[in-house]
Amino acid sequence: MRSFRNQLAFQLMDWRPLIIFWAVLIVVNIVQVLDLLYWSSKTGSTIYSVFMPNYGAASVFVLVSGILSATITFPLLMSVGYTRKQFYLTTIVSGPIFCAVMAIIQCTIVYCGRGILNALGYHLETPIWSVASVGYLQLAIYCMIFYLSFLIGSVFYLYGTLPGILVIAAYIAVLSYTPVDNKFDFMDYFSTSLEYNNHTYIHYTWIISAIVAVAGWLLYRRSAVRTY
């Protein structure tokens, strides 16, 4: 157990990209708030529409992190003595931790931003979703994105460009059948998911994540390693 904790801490030790990413987004959010207060003529905004770009940006950051874990972290850790099982287990655990941190930071920004705007006299519409619901949905979607991008990166790393492109094409084909009007609008996923009773649609993302995690292990357990 101690060995596992040390390995997990090693994979989570570099927070600098995350800090820089959110520092930049917070600056962007400050500009958005100033725009609402002093320059924009928009009315009837919600806290989600004001900070909506954050969700897409966070999703891209998670996607890139998943790909880098497969293509960079895997050969690096194998070169310093990790086994495939150790690498994959710590990745499966560290991914949700990373995604949870992303969701917590975003929820904090959204609801603190709402409080600041209300205190300054710009009253936003009352949200229809609780912070717990939004946080849980973000966690579920970020984890699904992380595991899917990790699998895509794994296929590119292990099998080359053509199989990787085929996996991306399959993902887009599956996405086209989801019950969302705009397939690439993160806020549509929010509204669609939270309209389902008992968060049924949200739970589907966990099922997808579990399937992808198993598929990833089947790829890695006997994969060749190209160390740097």
Secondary structure, DSSP 8 states (H G I E B T S, - for coil): -HHHHHHHHHHT---HHHHHHHHHHHHHHHHHHHIIIII----S-BHHHHTHHHHHHHHHHHHHHHHHIIIIIHHHHHHTT--HHHHHHHHHHHHHHHHHHHHHHHHHHHHHHHHHHHHTT---B--SS-HHHHHHHHHHHHHHHHHHHHHHHHHHHHH-HHHHHHHHHHHHHHHTTSS-SSTT-HHHHHHHHHHSGGGHHHHHHHHHHHHHHHHHHHHHTT------
